[in-house]
């Protein structure tokens, strides 16, 4: 081909960076909340995940999504899936780093929830679909440790291992196991009480007994999992069942995969529709207690949705900032242009706040014996899921604008991140569900309001925008209205974030965040000194 021009002023894609060491807010939060012992491993994981090889695995896993193998060569039903090798390599890394079970280990160190959250954030910047089986296994673990029927006691060691095993073998023969979930049906979605799937006892009724399950699931996550937690109508009401893929005698359970979902994003991950044709499941807990049982898992998976959205936002920002440091316009780099610099600083402030709040929630998860920490988790898990996940899509679109046209093309990471973003707002309950849950906590647990007052009053007088926002929220909390649930949830997140930053961050940066996020008159330009410090922290300085 003829040489018509030389390519210049086109930044190279971001690769071979350390995802942990380049993120000062994350490093500080890990140390602040008791996981400093994990810094060396996190730095090693960050280096490996930031490599061009790992980023290519993330691309390949989405470019070649899973295939449903419904029948074998003889025409017999098999309901298997085929994944690209990149998927399996990514899953090996997640399990090796114990993102699926770190806090549930015997003798887990203090701060294990915080360390696990940091590892989750790092992995989420490379590939998001693989997080789905990991987060469901993580959420299911405490329920299974407490309620797994005795017939399946030998499942616990491989569930607690650091191995990934994709083979279709009986669970005791495997080195590692994964758990999925099946809740929603065509007619109900979030309204699981309207589920029509039936469960009839094989013999005796009650905890640990076997039932025949007949019906369907409209979304059956990660159908290749070794078992699923499934909701069905038992004689005593909606109940939670443990459905293994292979039965104890080694035969396949009667779970028929009808199709894989053709989704906007999350394409590396298999989501399916299934029919239960008299499948065998074992009751967890008591009949009629299914929603409460499954919500034990839901709190963890909802928090992971917020972590996952934050991961996407952090990666999008890193790509945009790297580009802005190199791309030149009118003789100056983009990062030196005043308007672009303000845009980057606003995004950096948003990430500063999210990092502080999410790691504070992780810290609260690690203290289940503390009543106030349980209340913090119960309130801020749905609130953070609502706010962080809702912010992800416009945030990534803004990062895409920084790159311009090349950010919109598939050679860039940003289109995949953008397509991925909406799923976290939808999965495990959409925004309205989360905000109604926030109101439920406020109404049913009066001590929560006292906990908020104690925490927010700690920083009273440090910033007038924070004080004003807190006064407004206290008026709304006297009689919270459903129509104001979005505003109440958003204000709660902003105030909890502001409290963290005013307590821990350098005052000029904390004040800049409060002015940008809490000043009702609109965002104000960040000073040069603050912008320099913010962007340095965002790059690891």
C-alpha positions, 0 to 999 in steps of 0.5 A: 500500500502507498504511504500517504501519511505518518500517524502521530498525536494518537496515544497508545491504548493503556496497558501494562499498568498496575491497577492497584498502585495507580489508585491512591484512594483505593490504597489508602482505603485498604490501609484505613479499614484494616486490610494493610496486610493484603497490600503486597498481594493487591500490588501483584494482582494489580500488575498482572491484571493491568498487563496487555495479556490480561486485557486481551483475555477480557476482550476475547471472552466478550468477542466469543461469548458462550454457546449452548450445546443443547444436544450431543451427536447422538441427539440426546439432551445434554444442556452444556455450554462451551466457553472461550479459553479466555473465560476459563483463564479469567475464572482461574485468576478470580478463584486463585485470588479467592474473590469468591470466598476470602472472608468465609475461610476458617481463620480469615484475617480481620479486614478480609471483606475489605481486601476481597472488595479491593480484589473485586474492584481490580478484577472488574476493570479487566472483565465484568462477566466473570464476576457474576458466578463469583459474586453468587458463590460468594453470596451463597457461602454463608447460607450454605455453611449454615444450612447445606443439607447433610447429604451435601456436606462434602461440597464445603471443602471445594467451595472453600478452595482456591481452585476453578474446575469447569469439568462436569463431575460430581461435586466431591470429585471436583477441586472447586465449585460454583453456585448460581441463582434462579429467582425471577419468572416471566410474569413476576420479575422482582415480584417473586411472591408471584412465582408459579414454579411448584415444589412438592415433597418427595416424602417428608417435608422440612429443612434438608428434605428433597422436593420435586420442582416443576416450572421455569425461570426467566433468568437463570444465572450461570447455568453451568454452575454446580448448583443453584439456589432457586425459589419455588412455591412449596405447600407452606409458601415461597421457599428456597431450594438447593438444586445441584446440576448433578444428583448424588447418584451422578445423573443430571438433574431435570433442568432444561436450558431453553436458550441463552439470553442475547444481552446488551452487554455482559456477553461473556457470561451465560444467562439462560432461560430454563424449565424444571421438569420434576427437578430435585431440590433440597429445602434450605430452611423452612417452607415459606421462608424462601425470600428471607433465605435468598435475601441473605445472599442478596445483600452481598450480591447487591454490594458487588453490583456497586463494586462492579459499577465502580470498577467500570468507572475507574477503568473508563477514567484511567483510559481517559486520563491516560489519553488526556495526558498524551493527546495534544490540541492547539499546542497543549495536552488535553489535560492542560486545557482548562475545560477538559481539566475540570471535567477530569477533576469532577470525575476524579472527585466522584471516584474519590467519594465512591472508593471511600464509601464502598470500602467503608461499607465493606468494613461494616460487613466485616463486623456482623456482631456490631449492631450499628455496623449491621444497620450501616450495611442494611441501609447503605448497601441498597442506597449505594447500589442505587446511586453508584450503578445509576451513575456508571452509564453517564460517567463512562459516556463522558470518558468516551467523549474525552477520547472522541471518535476512537473511544466510540470504536470497538478497538477501544475498551470503552464501548464494552464498558458502556454496554456493561454498565446498565446491568448492575442497575437492573440485576438484584433489583432495579433502582426503585426496588433499592430505594424502597428498600432504603425507606423500609429500613428507615421506617422499620428500624428507628435506631438507624436514624440515630446512627446517622445522626451520630455519624454525621454530627461528627463532622458538623461544622467542617463544611457548610454544604454538608451541614445544609444537606444534612439539615434538609435530609433530617426534615425528609426523614421525619416522615419519609415519603415513597415519592421522595425515595430517590432523593432520600437515597441519593442524599444518604449516599452523598452525606455518608460519602461526605462524612468519610471524606471530611474525616479522612481526606485532605481538607482542600480535597474534601471541601472540593468534593462537598462543593461539587456534589453538595452545593445546590447552586451547581458545580464550581471550578476546582482550583489549580492546586486542588486539580493538580493534587486530585489528578496526581492521586488518580494516577497513583501519586 
